[in-house]
Amino acid sequence: MLRKQAMQQQFRQRLGLIVDYPIPGGQGNTNDGNTSRRAFEVPQVFAEITGVSQDLIERLAVILTAINSTRKEIDPDKFGQYALETARLYVELYNCDRCLCRRNHEDWRNDCTPRLAHDRTSALMFLPDSF
């Protein structure tokens, strides 16, 4: 909890962002699209605050921009390749205990290689399997 509070304080001091605080009345939290956009606009600071690789943050920013864009035509093959390279970078940089796939299968500690899949609700979903 101390790490989370330290990050919240840094986001507030350095970027003027109120991150991950509950909204009164149980209506979610302060994280929204504007918070995300503003954090990703300064990847170096975002990386310093979170301890996440700046390269990974920059790649995720490109992916988020692409999937939220309504003005540009996106080549699905190039996008898929870029997203796959980003997923591989994530796996390379961070150990399996931090892997996003743990919720998707029982034995996630033994088989935790994500692959990209598409569904109706998300452009990227991490699932256990080999690339």
Phi, psi and omega in degrees: 000327180296322179296317179299314180296321178296319178294317178302317180295318179295318177301319181291313183290315188271330184238356182069025183254134173262106190251129170061042171254141179295143174272134180307142180091007177071028183262039178098211179222182186282356179286125177211184181299322179294320177299312179299310181303314182294323178292316181289341178292338180234073187300327180296314179292317178304316180294318179298319181291315187269338185080010178271145180307132178297322178300315179296317179299316179296319179294319178296325177298318178298315180298313179298319178298316181296315184285342178263357183278134174247357184263338186248145174276130184252128176284113185298328179291314179294318178298315180299318179295316180297316179295320179296317177298323178293318177297319178296320177299317178302312181296321180295320185279327189236139183290169187296333180298337179260007184292142181286348187275355187303332181281349187265350176202160188294311188258057186293335181290331183268337183221085189233054174253113183285152168228157182273139175221157180249143171218182185288336187259347185211137177287334181229132173222131180268127180230150178288135176163175176270158178292000000 
